[in-house]
Amino acid sequence: MTTRPPHLSVIVPASNEARHIGACLDALAAARWDAARPAEVVVVANGSRDETAAIARGKTDALARVGVPLRVIERAEASKIGALNGGDAAARGAARLYLDADVVVSRDLPVQIMDALQGEAPRFASGTVRITGDGTAARAYARLWRRLPFMRAGVPGCGLYAVNAAGRARWEAFPDIIADDLFARLSFRPGERVAVPATYDWPVAEGWRALVRVRRRQNAGVAEIARRFPDLMRNEDKAPLSRAAALGLALRDPVGFGTYASVALAVRLTRGRRDGWSRGR
């Protein structure tokens, strides 16, 4: 195991993720790493009442075998933003990769991310997201979502995003907000964002009601950014879906379109309702 300062710190906030954290860390242990650019993984178990921390610690040896040290930090507060800031405080790498605990990366993603972050200019990078789902509603919703133009051609960063040192200097601590990934993405102009071809799997919530809750929270996150950080919205390059594009999606996948549209309609009809945060697993 290298003792040199890491080039990249992978920060994984994880609250009650016993079901997913093992696969997340197994994928990192199976990934290709560059010995010339050492890395570390910092898991921050925040407010967990399950075996998240214990399962994560059980992956220490597997990651050590590929030269990537793992640290697991436990925090009593169930706050993703608190976990991100706690992970940042503990991290030693200049570049940062923020990874949701239910994300599974492909083998080449870490090296491609490090390549994308090279240089002195501020950079935001993510992989090519493969939106997945368990259950009929989740699969239909995911199938339609991944066909949306921005998901196919943009750099969404949902579930996984990385910044180099100059990019991370764009903000200090993460503010107390819902959508950390959106905040980070909009801190960069479109030309400063890079999508690498390596893939990662990012699952949506399971069940129609859970999809509505999560979509409502996502919309609230966007509205919060627009209200609190209006200058960041100048960097938004996500164009609205045109009627022609929507019709094309509906014709190609009527079940997926119907599921996606019904979730959007339910969110609109229940606008203003506040939910406790739950992925709906």
C-alpha positions in Angstrom: 0.0 0.0 0.0 1.4 3.3 -1.0 2.2 6.0 1.6 2.4 8.8 -0.9 -0.4 11.5 -0.7 -3.3 10.4 -2.8 -3.9 12.0 -6.1 -7.7 11.3 -5.9 -10.0 10.9 -2.9 -13.2 9.0 -3.5 -15.8 10.2 -0.9 -18.8 7.9 -0.4 -21.7 9.2 1.9 -23.7 6.3 3.1 -26.8 6.3 5.3 -28.5 2.9 5.9 -26.9 1.6 2.7 -26.1 -2.0 4.0 -27.9 -3.4 0.9 -25.7 -1.4 -1.6 -22.4 -0.4 -0.1 -20.8 -3.8 -0.6 -21.4 -3.8 -4.3 -20.2 -0.2 -4.5 -16.9 -0.9 -2.9 -16.5 -4.3 -4.7 -16.6 -2.4 -8.0 -14.0 0.0 -6.8 -11.8 -2.9 -5.7 -12.2 -4.5 -9.2 -11.5 -1.3 -11.0 -8.3 -0.4 -12.8 -6.1 2.1 -10.9 -3.0 4.0 -11.8 -0.1 3.4 -9.4 1.5 6.6 -10.5 -1.6 8.5 -9.3 -2.5 7.0 -5.9 -6.1 7.1 -4.6 -8.0 6.6 -1.4 -11.6 5.8 -0.5 -13.4 7.6 2.4 -16.8 6.2 3.4 -18.8 8.4 5.7 -21.6 6.4 7.3 -24.0 9.1 8.4 -26.9 8.3 10.8 -26.9 4.6 9.9 -28.9 2.2 12.0 -27.9 -0.8 10.0 -24.6 -2.6 9.1 -23.4 0.0 6.6 -20.1 0.8 8.4 -19.3 -2.8 9.3 -19.8 -4.0 5.7 -17.7 -1.1 4.4 -14.9 -1.9 6.8 -15.1 -5.5 5.6 -13.9 -4.3 2.1 -10.6 -2.8 3.5 -8.4 -5.7 2.5 -9.9 -6.0 -1.0 -9.2 -2.3 -1.7 -5.7 -2.6 -0.1 -4.8 -5.3 -2.6 -5.2 -2.8 -5.4 -3.3 -0.2 -3.5 -6.3 1.9 -2.4 -6.6 2.5 1.3 -10.1 2.7 2.8 -11.2 4.7 5.8 -14.7 4.5 7.3 -16.0 7.4 9.3 -19.2 7.2 11.4 -21.3 10.3 12.0 -24.4 10.3 14.2 -26.2 12.9 12.1 -28.1 11.6 9.1 -27.1 14.3 6.7 -25.7 13.8 3.2 -24.3 17.3 3.2 -22.7 16.7 6.6 -21.2 13.5 5.3 -19.8 15.2 2.2 -18.2 17.9 4.3 -17.0 15.4 6.8 -15.5 13.3 4.0 -13.9 16.5 2.5 -12.3 17.3 5.9 -10.8 13.8 6.1 -9.7 13.5 2.5 -6.1 14.0 1.5 -6.4 14.0 -2.3 -6.4 17.3 -4.2 -9.0 15.9 -6.7 -12.3 14.6 -5.4 -14.8 12.0 -6.7 -18.1 12.1 -4.9 -19.9 8.7 -5.2 -23.3 7.6 -4.0 -23.3 4.4 -2.1 -25.7 2.6 -4.5 -23.6 3.4 -7.6 -21.5 0.6 -9.3 -18.6 1.9 -11.4 -17.2 0.1 -14.4 -13.6 -1.1 -14.4 -12.1 1.8 -16.4 -14.0 4.7 -14.8 -11.5 5.8 -12.1 -8.5 6.1 -14.5 -10.7 7.9 -17.1 -11.9 10.3 -14.5 -8.4 11.1 -13.3 -7.3 11.7 -17.0 -10.3 14.1 -17.4 -9.2 16.1 -14.4 -5.7 16.6 -15.5 -4.4 20.2 -15.9 -4.6 23.4 -14.0 -8.0 24.6 -15.4 -11.1 23.9 -13.3 -12.8 20.7 -14.4 -16.0 18.8 -13.5 -16.1 15.2 -14.7 -18.5 12.3 -14.7 -19.0 9.0 -16.4 -21.6 7.7 -18.8 -24.6 6.9 -16.5 -26.6 3.8 -17.0 -29.9 4.4 -15.2 -31.3 1.2 -13.8 -34.3 0.1 -11.9 -35.8 -2.9 -10.0 -39.5 -3.5 -10.5 -41.9 -2.8 -13.4 -42.4 0.9 -12.7 -38.7 1.6 -11.9 -37.6 -0.1 -15.1 -40.1 1.7 -17.3 -39.2 5.1 -15.6 -35.4 4.4 -15.9 -35.8 3.4 -19.6 -37.5 6.6 -20.5 -35.3 8.8 -18.4 -32.1 7.6 -20.0 -33.5 8.4 -23.4 -34.0 12.1 -22.5 -31.6 14.3 -24.6 -29.7 15.8 -21.7 -29.1 12.3 -20.2 -27.8 11.1 -23.5 -25.7 14.1 -24.5 -25.0 16.2 -21.4 -22.8 15.6 -18.3 -25.5 15.1 -15.6 -23.3 13.9 -12.8 -26.1 12.2 -11.0 -24.8 9.8 -8.4 -21.2 10.3 -9.4 -19.2 13.5 -10.1 -15.6 14.6 -9.7 -13.6 17.8 -9.6 -10.0 18.6 -9.7 -8.3 20.9 -7.2 -9.0 24.1 -9.1 -12.6 23.0 -9.5 -13.0 22.2 -5.8 -11.8 25.7 -5.0 -15.0 27.0 -6.6 -16.8 26.6 -3.2 -15.8 26.0 0.4 -18.0 23.7 2.4 -21.1 22.3 0.6 -24.0 24.4 1.6 -27.0 22.8 3.3 -29.0 22.0 0.2 -30.9 19.1 -1.4 -29.1 18.8 -4.7 -25.4 18.6 -4.1 -24.8 17.2 -7.6 -26.7 20.0 -9.3 -24.9 22.6 -7.2 -21.5 21.1 -8.1 -22.4 20.8 -11.8 -23.7 24.3 -12.1 -20.5 25.7 -10.5 -18.9 25.0 -13.8 -19.6 26.3 -17.3 -20.7 23.7 -19.9 -17.2 23.9 -21.5 -15.6 23.0 -18.2 -17.5 19.7 -17.8 -16.3 16.5 -19.2 -18.1 13.2 -19.7 -15.9 10.1 -20.0 -17.0 7.0 -21.9 -16.6 4.6 -19.0 -20.0 3.7 -17.5 -21.6 3.5 -14.1 -24.9 2.1 -12.9 -27.2 4.4 -11.0 -30.5 3.0 -9.8 -33.8 4.8 -9.4 -36.2 4.3 -6.5 -38.3 1.2 -6.5 -42.1 1.6 -6.9 -44.3 4.3 -8.3 -45.0 6.1 -5.0 -41.3 6.1 -4.2 -40.5 7.5 -7.7 -43.0 10.4 -7.0 -41.4 11.2 -3.6 -37.9 11.2 -5.1 -39.0 13.2 -8.2 -40.7 15.7 -5.9 -37.5 16.1 -3.9 -35.4 16.5 -7.1 -37.7 19.3 -8.3 -37.4 20.9 -4.9 -33.7 20.7 -5.2 -33.7 22.5 -8.5 -36.0 25.2 -7.2 -33.8 25.7 -4.1 -30.7 26.2 -6.3 -32.5 28.7 -8.5 -33.7 30.6 -5.4 -30.5 30.6 -3.3 -27.9 30.6 -6.1 -29.5 32.3 -9.1 -26.1 33.1 -10.7 -25.4 29.4 -11.0 -28.4 28.9 -13.2 -26.5 30.8 -16.0 -24.5 27.6 -16.4 -27.5 25.4 -17.0 -27.4 23.8 -20.5 -30.4 21.5 -20.0 -32.9 22.4 -22.7 -36.6 21.7 -22.2 -38.0 18.7 -23.9 -39.7 19.8 -27.1 -43.1 18.5 -28.1 -41.7 16.8 -31.1 -39.1 15.0 -29.0 -41.7 14.1 -26.4 -43.9 12.6 -29.1 -41.0 10.6 -30.4 -40.3 9.2 -27.0 -44.0 8.3 -26.5 -44.2 6.5 -29.8 -41.0 4.5 -29.2 -41.8 3.6 -25.6 -45.4 4.2 -24.6 -45.1 2.3 -21.3 -42.0 4.1 -20.3 -43.4 7.5 -21.4 -46.7 6.9 -19.5 -44.8 5.9 -16.3 -42.5 8.9 -16.5 -45.4 11.3 -17.4 -47.6 10.0 -14.6 -44.9 10.5 -12.0 -44.3 14.1 -13.3 -48.1 14.8 -13.2 -48.4 13.4 -9.6 -45.5 15.7 -8.5 -47.2 18.7 -10.1 -50.5 17.9 -8.4 -48.8 17.5 -5.0 -46.5 20.5 -5.4 -45.6 21.9 -2.0 -45.8 18.7 -0.1 -42.7 18.0 2.0 -41.4 14.4 2.3 -38.8 13.1 4.6 -35.8 11.9 2.5 -36.1 8.3 1.4 -34.7 6.6 -1.6 -37.7 4.2 -1.5 -35.5 1.1 -1.5 
